[in-house]
Amino acid sequence: MVQPKNIISPKSQLLQLGVVFFLLISLMACEESYLPKKKGYHKIDLPERSFQKLNADLPYNFEISSHAIVSADSSKGHHEKDWITINYPNFAASIQISYYPLKGNMEKLKELSNDAYRLTSRHNVKAYSIQEQLLTVPNGMVATLAELDGEVPSQFQFHISDSVDHFLRGALYFPSSRHNDSLAPIIEYVKIDIVHLLNTLEFEN
């Protein structure tokens, strides 16, 4: 006698499909949803601001941050006796100061001013923008400030002269061009120090 084959009823089929569907939904619900994390940067603790006189044997003087260390500038082989670097060891930042005596030479003043603009414009390739403004300091001199946006190694530059005997130029530098969004608090902090430097600048007579 031939045994009849097992026949699955439509009701059983629906029940099995329902179980499979329920298992799939359960597995999907157990998976953690993934959202990409926003780019973040480490919190930077900025020290309380305080200043002190430079008080060095130089033809100029001004106030610098108490958290900065001054050294002779030897960048790119320069060993000018009146050039200095103001280092911020906690920020890996520095302000390079270069100084030139004019001795009444107006042609030299024009040349140095043009060089300052040229050095700033060299960053045009990587800078998103360069904003320049004039700052009149308490002693009556006018400083030219240039703020650079973008992945550039120098984000802030300036120069100032009494138009007769002295010309001073400075630039804020970091070791390499990094994400300036992460450096923004430091840049803003040092910018205020630079403005204070200019407001307290005195040239030797």
LOMIDREN-967337 format. One line per field, with one value per residue (C-alpha): residue number from 1; residue in three letters; x, y, z. Coordinates in nm, 2 decimals, padded with zeros to 4 digits. Example, Ala and Ser with C-alpha at 12.3 -4.5 7.8 and 13.67 -1.06 7.14 Angstrom:
// residues 2
pos <- [1|2]
code <- [Ala|Ser]
X <- [01.23|01.37]
Y <- [-00.45|-00.11]
Z <- [00.78|00.71]
***
This chain:
// residues 205
pos <- [1|2|3|4|5|6|7|8|9|10|11|12|13|14|15|16|17|18|19|20|21|22|23|24|25|26|27|28|29|30|31|32|33|34|35|36|37|38|39|40|41|42|43|44|45|46|47|48|49|50|51|52|53|54|55|56|57|58|59|60|61|62|63|64|65|66|67|68|69|70|71|72|73|74|75|76|77|78|79|80|81|82|83|84|85|86|87|88|89|90|91|92|93|94|95|96|97|98|99|100|101|102|103|104|105|106|107|108|109|110|111|112|113|114|115|116|117|118|119|120|121|122|123|124|125|126|127|128|129|130|131|132|133|134|135|136|137|138|139|140|141|142|143|144|145|146|147|148|149|150|151|152|153|154|155|156|157|158|159|160|161|162|163|164|165|166|167|168|169|170|171|172|173|174|175|176|177|178|179|180|181|182|183|184|185|186|187|188|189|190|191|192|193|194|195|196|197|198|199|200|201|202|203|204|205]
code <- [Met|Val|Gln|Pro|Lys|Asn|Ile|Ile|Ser|Pro|Lys|Ser|Gln|Leu|Leu|Gln|Leu|Gly|Val|Val|Phe|Phe|Leu|Leu|Ile|Ser|Leu|Met|Ala|Cys|Glu|Glu|Ser|Tyr|Leu|Pro|Lys|Lys|Lys|Gly|Tyr|His|Lys|Ile|Asp|Leu|Pro|Glu|Arg|Ser|Phe|Gln|Lys|Leu|Asn|Ala|Asp|Leu|Pro|Tyr|Asn|Phe|Glu|Ile|Ser|Ser|His|Ala|Ile|Val|Ser|Ala|Asp|Ser|Ser|Lys|Gly|His|His|Glu|Lys|Asp|Trp|Ile|Thr|Ile|Asn|Tyr|Pro|Asn|Phe|Ala|Ala|Ser|Ile|Gln|Ile|Ser|Tyr|Tyr|Pro|Leu|Lys|Gly|Asn|Met|Glu|Lys|Leu|Lys|Glu|Leu|Ser|Asn|Asp|Ala|Tyr|Arg|Leu|Thr|Ser|Arg|His|Asn|Val|Lys|Ala|Tyr|Ser|Ile|Gln|Glu|Gln|Leu|Leu|Thr|Val|Pro|Asn|Gly|Met|Val|Ala|Thr|Leu|Ala|Glu|Leu|Asp|Gly|Glu|Val|Pro|Ser|Gln|Phe|Gln|Phe|His|Ile|Ser|Asp|Ser|Val|Asp|His|Phe|Leu|Arg|Gly|Ala|Leu|Tyr|Phe|Pro|Ser|Ser|Arg|His|Asn|Asp|Ser|Leu|Ala|Pro|Ile|Ile|Glu|Tyr|Val|Lys|Ile|Asp|Ile|Val|His|Leu|Leu|Asn|Thr|Leu|Glu|Phe|Glu|Asn]
X <- [00.00|00.14|00.18|00.06|00.31|00.30|00.09|00.14|-00.19|-00.21|-00.28|00.05|00.24|00.11|00.20|00.56|00.59|00.47|00.73|01.01|00.90|00.88|01.24|01.37|01.20|01.35|01.70|01.67|01.55|01.86|02.11|02.24|02.18|02.50|02.54|02.88|03.03|03.08|03.44|03.55|03.86|04.02|03.92|04.20|04.25|04.37|04.57|04.47|04.60|04.89|05.18|05.53|05.78|06.02|06.31|06.58|06.88|06.69|06.59|06.23|06.03|05.68|05.48|05.45|05.25|05.38|05.33|05.57|05.95|06.17|06.46|06.69|06.54|06.74|06.47|06.58|06.94|06.87|07.09|07.00|07.08|06.76|06.53|06.35|06.10|05.82|05.74|05.43|05.54|05.20|05.05|05.34|05.30|05.54|05.55|05.85|05.97|06.20|06.33|06.50|06.66|06.56|06.78|06.56|06.58|06.23|06.32|06.40|06.07|05.89|06.08|06.02|05.65|05.62|05.81|05.56|05.26|05.44|05.51|05.15|05.02|05.24|04.98|04.71|04.74|04.61|04.43|04.05|04.08|04.32|04.16|04.37|04.30|04.48|04.53|04.63|04.82|04.85|05.19|05.02|05.18|04.96|05.00|04.89|04.73|04.66|04.44|04.45|04.18|04.26|04.52|04.82|05.11|05.08|04.74|04.82|05.08|05.15|05.40|05.45|05.69|05.75|05.82|06.16|06.39|06.23|06.04|05.91|05.73|05.58|05.40|05.22|05.34|05.26|05.49|05.28|04.96|04.70|04.32|04.28|03.93|04.11|04.35|04.09|04.08|04.47|04.48|04.22|04.41|04.75|04.59|04.48|04.84|04.97|04.74|04.86|05.22|05.15|04.96|05.26|05.53|05.81|06.10|06.44|06.52]
Y <- [00.00|00.34|00.58|00.93|01.21|01.47|01.76|02.10|02.29|02.66|02.74|02.58|02.76|03.10|03.02|02.93|03.25|03.45|03.29|03.36|03.72|03.77|03.64|03.87|04.18|04.08|04.05|04.38|04.55|04.41|04.58|04.91|05.21|05.38|05.75|05.91|06.12|06.48|06.59|06.72|06.86|06.84|07.12|07.37|07.53|07.89|08.05|08.37|08.66|08.86|09.06|09.17|09.41|09.26|09.45|09.32|09.50|09.59|09.91|09.84|09.74|09.62|09.40|09.02|08.74|08.62|08.27|08.33|08.27|08.50|08.36|08.49|08.42|08.17|08.07|07.99|08.07|08.42|08.54|08.91|09.05|09.25|08.96|08.76|08.48|08.49|08.13|07.99|07.64|07.53|07.61|07.51|07.86|08.14|08.51|08.59|08.95|09.11|09.46|09.70|10.04|10.30|10.59|10.82|10.61|10.64|10.41|10.14|10.20|10.16|09.84|09.69|09.77|09.61|09.30|09.27|09.27|09.03|08.79|08.80|08.75|08.44|08.25|08.33|07.98|07.81|08.10|08.12|08.50|08.77|09.05|09.36|09.64|09.94|09.99|10.32|10.26|10.50|10.65|10.76|10.51|10.30|09.92|09.71|09.38|09.09|08.79|08.48|08.21|07.87|07.59|07.82|07.81|08.18|08.30|08.66|08.90|09.27|09.55|09.89|10.18|10.53|10.62|10.76|10.54|10.20|09.92|09.62|09.31|09.01|08.69|08.42|08.07|07.71|07.42|07.32|07.41|07.22|07.23|07.59|07.51|07.32|07.61|07.89|07.94|07.97|08.20|08.43|08.42|08.51|08.78|08.97|08.94|09.08|09.38|09.44|09.41|09.68|09.91|09.90|09.93|10.18|10.24|10.37|10.73]
Z <- [00.00|-00.10|00.19|00.12|00.12|00.39|00.27|00.43|00.46|00.35|00.71|00.82|00.54|00.66|01.02|00.91|00.71|01.00|01.23|00.98|00.94|01.31|01.35|01.08|01.24|01.58|01.43|01.26|01.59|01.77|01.54|01.66|01.44|01.32|01.28|01.18|01.45|01.39|01.36|01.70|01.85|02.19|02.43|02.47|02.81|02.76|03.04|03.21|03.02|03.17|03.02|03.10|02.94|02.68|02.84|02.60|02.45|02.13|01.94|02.03|02.33|02.40|02.63|02.57|02.72|03.06|02.91|02.62|02.60|02.38|02.19|01.91|01.57|01.36|01.11|00.76|00.85|00.97|01.25|01.26|01.61|01.64|01.52|01.78|01.81|02.08|02.16|02.31|02.43|02.54|02.20|01.97|01.82|01.77|01.66|01.45|01.48|01.22|01.25|01.01|01.07|00.82|00.90|00.70|00.39|00.23|-00.06|00.20|00.37|00.05|-00.03|00.31|00.29|-00.05|00.08|00.37|00.13|-00.10|00.18|00.29|-00.06|-00.11|00.09|-00.16|-00.31|00.01|00.18|00.14|00.21|00.33|00.53|00.59|00.83|00.98|01.35|01.50|01.82|02.11|02.00|01.67|01.44|01.21|01.20|00.90|01.01|00.78|00.88|00.66|00.65|00.53|00.58|00.59|00.83|00.92|01.01|01.12|01.00|01.07|01.01|01.15|01.11|01.24|00.87|00.96|01.16|01.24|01.06|01.24|01.09|01.26|01.18|01.38|01.28|01.37|01.29|00.99|00.82|01.02|01.05|01.15|01.29|01.57|01.62|01.62|02.00|02.01|01.70|01.86|02.19|02.03|01.81|02.12|02.24|01.91|01.93|02.28|02.16|01.90|02.14|02.38|02.11|02.17|01.94|02.08|01.99]
***
